[in-house]
Amino acid sequence: MSDDWQNGGFGLYVHWPFCQAKCPYCDFNSHVSREIDQSRWLRAYLSELDRIAAETAGRVLNTVFFGGGTPSLMDPEMVAAILERVRQLWPTSNDMEITLEANPGSVEAGKFVAFRDGGVNRISMGIQALNDRDLQRLGRIHTVSEAKEAFDIARNAFDRVSFDLIYARQDQTLEDWKSELREALSMAIDHLSLYQLTIEQGTAFGDRYERGKLRGLPEDDLAADMYEVTQEVCAEAGMLPYEVSNYAAEGSESRHNRIYWRYGDYVGIGPGAHARLTLSGQRQAIESWRNPSKWLEASEAGTGESLREAISREGQAAELLLMGLRLTEGVSLSRYEALAGQPLEGRRMESLFDLGMIAREGDTLRVLPQGRMVLNSVLAELLAD
């Protein structure tokens, strides 16, 4: 139990909460601010790193991920200082993956090179669409030409570059998506994150949808067809789905995100950041203050955490399934049993086996392609009381 986290590894997530503009579909903890005292923010991040390192001393750190928000708005010197402190606090793996999220409208060649020289070795770009009309609808502040230029700059600076696209957009046809996806795959890419547009409550799109003003969204059948086409087109290009929304050439998978999905331990610092840490043999769920000003002041006073509570064995087992079954590789049933204290109920699986939603191969339980299309329903059935 106390060593279970080692099945997934150990990573660090750093949340930068600021953006140049708030996208209408986004429900992440991101904010627009005219003035940001980056020196003050750096001191707070370093203080939080020191605090949490005292509890996790000696662990080998596998990955660092700067997410947001738009971390490419951070000063490169700030990123470099954080990474320097990280290496002072933890032993690191020889091939540590260090990812920084970037938006095409917030970068130029010199800044990418500075991020690389500061220690970043992987870039994840939020491109979202490859036509200007849809970029405007999605509230993006860059054009397609700017996105492609930023991508080329990134490819010249980094060996590993990923980018995101959103599908099932307003008035998008199946052929539109197929053509756009093939264009994306032609851009010397080795990792893609492909997300279906979801309308979240509390976002501008959510408000518009409730008023009946968000028109042209695809019917469920068309969205399902787009998902199937995504599998086919990516497979043709040698980009295999290693997770529900992520596709990669062999060896180019996101190691950091795999720590989440394999239910490892991870530190989360920054406003609204979450963590899972096994301390004194007990896995803890940790949350940070969501409001940036509150987090900054709390971190300066000693801790940015707003919540820390133990996760029950049953809760850990449920989280293992919720995260691990997103992966094509599946989860270990014996690992589930060790966490839960009992095996996964066979009756819960029988109907899903019969429907072709899941498969068992030795100790491994996997969700099949048909089941991944309705993953939430599959998980609900497996975890039903």
N, C-alpha and C positions, 0 to 999 in steps of 0.2 A: 504493500500500500504506500509506504513512505517513499519508495523509489519509482512509483508508477510514472511520474512525470518524465523520467528519462527515456520512455518510449517515444516521446515527441521532441525532446530537446529543450533548450533554454534560449529565449529571445528577449529583445528589448524593443518596445514601441514608444516613440516620442511624438506627441501630438502637438502640432502647430495649428492654432485655431483660426487663423486669419486668411481671408481671401480678398481679391480685388472687387469681386461682385458675388452675390448670392444667387446660385442657379435655382430656377423655380421648382425643380424636381428633387432638390437635395434636402435630406433630413439629417445630415451629419452636423456635428457640433462645430459650425463654422460661422465666422462673423466678419463684418467689414468694419475696419477702423482706420481713420485717417492718420493717426499718430501711434507708433509702436516703439517703445523704448527697448530696443533689442538687447542692450547691455543689461538692463534689469531682468529681462526674461532669461537671458543666459545665466545669470546668477541663480535664479530660481530653479532652472533645470539642473544645474550642477549641484545645488543643495539637495534636490530630490534624489539624484543619482547617488550621492554620498550616503544619504539616509537608507536607501533600499539596499545598497551594496553591503552595508554593515550586517544585514540579515541574510544575505546570499553569498557571502564571501567564499571564494574557492571554486565556485561553479564555472564551468567552461561556457562562455557565451558564444552562441552559434550565429546569431543574426541581429541586426539593428534595422529598424524601419522608421523613417521619418514620414508620418502621414498627416492628414489634415482634413479641412483647410487646404492651404497651398504652401507646402514647405519650401518650394522654390522661391518664395518671397523672403525666406530667411537669408541673412547675410552669410556668405560662404565661410567667413571667419567664425561665425557662431557655430555652424555645423562642425567645423574642424575642431573647435574647442570642446564641444560635447564629445566627439569621438576620441579626442586625446584623453579626456577624463575617463571615458569608458574603458580604455585600454589600461589605464592606471588602476582601475577598480576591480576588474575581472580578468582572469586568463581567457584568451579568445582562441577559437578554433583557427587552424591554419588557413582555411578557406572561408573565413567569415564573410557572409553576404551582408552588404550595407546598401539599403535601398532608400531612395528619396523620390517622393511623388512630385511631379512637375506639371504645370499647365503651360501650353505653348505660348500663351500671352504674357508669361511672367519670366521668360528666360531669354538669354542671348549667349553667343558663343563663349564669351569670356567667363560668364557665370558658371556654365557647365564645366569648363576646364577647372575653375576654382573649386567647385564641388568635388570633382575627381581628385584634385591634388590634396583636398582636405580629408580624403579617405572613402568617399562614396564610390561604390563600384557597380551599382545597378540603378537605372532610372525607370520609373513607372509614369507614363504620360497620360493625362486625361484628355484624349482627343475627342471622343464621344460620337462624332459623326464625320463623314467625309463628303458632305455637301453643305454649302453655305446657308441655304434656307433652313435646314434642320438645326444647324449650329445656332442660328438666331432664335429659333423656337425654343431651344434648350437653354437659352440665356448665356451661351458661351461668348467670350469676348475676343476670340480668335477666329480667323478665317481658315479655310482648308489649306490655302497656300502657306499661311503662317504655320499651321500645324505640321505640314510636310517639311518646311524649312527647319523647324525646331527639331523634328525627328532626325533629319539628316545631320544636324549639329550634334545631337545626342549620340548617334551611331558612330560619329567620328571620335567622340570623347570616351565612350564606354563600350565594353564588349557585350554588355547585357542591357537591352532596352525592351521594355514592355509597353503596350498602350491599351487603353480601354475604349470600347465602343458600346453604345446603347442601341438595341434594336426594338422592334415593335413600337416604333415612333408614330406620330400622327401622319396619316395618309401614306405610310410606307407600304409598298407592295412586296410580295415575295421576291420578285425579280430585282427590285431595287436593292433589297438586302443582300441577295446573292451576289450581285455585281459589286456592291460596296465591300463585302467581305473578301471577295477575290482581289480587289484592289488593295485592301489592307494586307493580305497575305503576300502580295507581290513586293512589299516594301522591306524586304530583307529582315523580316521580323522573326523572332524565335519564341515569343510569348504574347498571348492575347488574353485579355479579360473581356468577356462578352456578356453583357447584362441585359435582360429584358427590362424595358421601362416599367417601373412600378409607381403607382400614384399613392404617395404617403400623406396621411393626415398631418396637418400643420404646415405643409409646404404651399407655395403659391399655386402649384399644379393641383394639389389637393383641394384648395379653396375653389379654384376655377372648375374643377370636376364636379364638386358638390352643387355648384350653381348651374351646371349643364353647359358650361362655356368651353370645355376642353373637348373639342370635336376631332373626329378622324382617328381615334384610337382603334386598333385592330380588334376584331372579335377573337374569342379564345381559340377557335380552331385555326385561325391565321397565325396567331402567336405561337401555337404549338407547331405548325408547319415551319415557321421560321426557326424554331429550336432544332427541328430535325434537319433542316437544310444546313444549319450551322455545324452539326456533327459531320455531315457528309462532305461539305466543302473544306472544312479544316482537316479531316482525315485524308482527303485527296492531296493536301499540301504537306502531309506528315506532321500535322499539329494535333496531337491526341488530347482528348479531354481527361485531365488527371483529377479534375474537380468539376462540380456542376457548371460553373461559369468560367473556368480557366483552361486554356489550351496551350500546349508547349511542345517544342521539339524536344527530343529525348535529352535529359540533362539540364534543361533550361527552366524547370519548374521553380516557382517561388519557394525558396527554403523557409523564409519567414512565415508565410501563410501556412505552410505545412506544419509548422509548430502548433498553430492554433488547431488545425484540423486533426492532427495526430494527438491532440490533447496533452501537449507538453506544458511546461511552465513558462510564463512570460511576465516581464515587468511592463507596466504602462505608466508613463509620466506625461503630464500635461492636462489641460482642462478636459474633463469628461473621460479620460483614459481609464480603461479597465485592465485588470490583471488577474492572473491565476498563479498563485505561488504556494508551493508546498513548504511549510515552515514547521519545524519540530514534529514532522510526520503527519501533519494535517494540511490538506489543501484549502487555501483561503480564496474567497472571492473579494477583490479589492476594487473600489471605485474612487475616482478623484472628483473634486468639485467641478461642476460643469461650466459655471460662469467663469470666463477668463479672468476678470478682475478679482473674483473671490478666490480662485485657485492661486493666482499670483500672490495675493496677500497671505493666504494660508500657508503657502510654501515658504514664504519669507519668515513666517512665524514658527515654522518647524515641520509641518507636514501638509501636503496638498490632498491627502486622503479624506474622503467624506464617509467612507464605509469600509469596514473589514469584517467579514463573517466567515465562519467555517462552513464548508460544503459537506453535507451528509454523504455517506457511501452511496446511497440510492441516487442522490443528486449528481455525484460524479459519474456514475454509470450512465445516467441519462444524458449528461453532457458529452460523454464519450460517443454515444450513438448519434446525437444531434450533430456533432462536428465530424466524426469519422466517416459516417455514411455519405457525406458529401463527396468523399474521395472515391475515385474509381477502384482503388486498391482495397477499400472496405475496412472493416475492423476485426480485431481478434475477439472471438467469443469467450475464450478463457480469460482474457484481460477484463472483459465486461463482468464475467462471473466473479473474478477476484475483487473488483470494485464493489459490485452489488451485494456480494455475499451469497448469491444464488444465480443459477443460469437464467438466460433469457427464456421467457415462457414460450414453449414450443407451439402452443395453440395460436399465439399471436403471429407466428411466422407462416403457419400452414396455408392460409388463404392467400397470402402474398406470394408464396412459392407457386401455388396453383395458377395465379394470375400472371406469372412471369415477371413479377416486380423485383424479386430478390433471388439470390442464389447463395448456396453454402458450398464452400470448397474447403474441406478439412476443417481447420479452426477459423476460417475467414468467412464473414458474412458480407456480401456485397449487394448494392442496389444496381439492378440492370438498367440499360438505357431507357426502357419503357417506364421503369419506376422513377428514374431521375426527373422525368417530365412532371411527375406528381409527388415529388419528394416529401413535401410537407404532409401529405396524406399518408404516405408510407410510414413516416416517423410517428405520426399520431397513432397509427394502428399498433406499431411496435411498443409504444410507450403507454398505451391505454391501461388504465387501472383494471 
